[in-house]
């Protein structure tokens, strides 16, 4: 007995997925990329396009901010701190890639001292005095 709903149901067959992946593979080869790199590029383009609307941009930032690495109160080793800093750089690069933040806004968010602060040198170290 045929399925009378089959015309209205949005069923995706394995054959369709295989066909789409085959086309992606061809495009990726021509661009000298992996299929995963091509899919990441497409996903990021879709997020950029989605976030071009002001309201959706704020919603996107709210979602992504839940995944931003949080600075701990204390680190027991320099390796732990380096791991946090690496995660923070990766997150900042993602925000730049998605065009959701500018380098200036990232610097402002990540700095203890605001970028507009004037830095005063109180004294030079011995290596700098002649």
N, C-alpha and C positions, 0 to 999 in steps of 0.2 A: 504494500500500500504506500503510495507516494506521500511525502510530507507536504501538506497543503500550505504550511507556513514557510517553506524553504525560500520562496521568492522574496519574502519580507524580512526574514531573519538575516542578520549580517554575519553569516558564517564565513570564516576564512579557512580554506583548506590548506593542508600541508603543502600541496602542490603550489598554491599561490605564494606561500612564504618562501619555498625553495626558489621559485622563479624570481621573486624580488631580490633575494640574497644573491642569485646568479648575476643579476643586472648590477647590483651594488659591487660585486666582485670585479666585474668588467670596468666599471667607472673607477674603482679604487686602483686597479692596475694601471689604467691610463694616467691617473694622477700620481702614480708611484707612492701610494699610501696603502695601509691595511684597511680592511673593511671596518674595523673598529674605529680607526681614526676618521674615516669618512662619516660614520654614524655619529661620532662625537661632534664633528664639525656641523653636521645637519641639525643635531639637537641644540647646539649652542646658537646657531642661526635662528632657530625657532624661538628660543628663549629671548634673544635680542629683539626679535620682531614683536613678540608678545609684550615685552617690557617697554616698548616704545610709547605705549599709552601711560600717562602719568599715574593714574590710579593703579594700574596693573604693575607698574614699576615698583610702587611702594609695597604692594602685596608680595611681589617677588623678593624684594629686599627683606621683608619680614620673615619669609620662609627661609631664605639663605642665612640670615643672621642667627637662626637657631643652630646652624652647623658651623659657625665661626669658632675656632679654637679659643678656649678661655684660659687666661693666665692664672696659674695656680698661686696659692699663697706662699708656697715654699717648694724649692727643688733640692733634692738631696745630691744631685750631681750636675756637672756641666752638660753631660750627655742628655739628661732630661730636659734641660733648658734649650739645648740645641734642637731637640725633637719638637718642642713647642714652637720655636722660631721657624723651623722648616714647615710645619703645618700652617703657621700664620702666613708665611710667604706664598705657599701654594694657594691658600684661600684668597689672598690679595690678588694673585695672578688670575684666578678665576673671575673675580669681580671686575678686573680690568678687561679680561677677554670678553666677558658678557656686556661690557660697556655700561655697567651699573654704577661704577665709581671711577673717579679720576685719581691720578697719582697724588694730587694735592689733598683730596679728601681722605685718602688712605693714610697719608703722612699725618694729617691732623688727627685722625681716629687712633692711630697707633702710638703717637708721641705723648710722652709725659709733659714735655714742654711744647707749647703751641708754636707753630712755624713762624709766627710774627714776633716772637720774643727775641730780644737782642741778647746775644751771648757776650759776656764780658770775660776776658782772660785776666785772672788775678795775678798769676805769675807763670813764667815759663819754666819748664823742667830743665834740668842741667844739660841735657843733650842739645837744647836750643839756645843756650847762652854761650857767647863767645868772648 
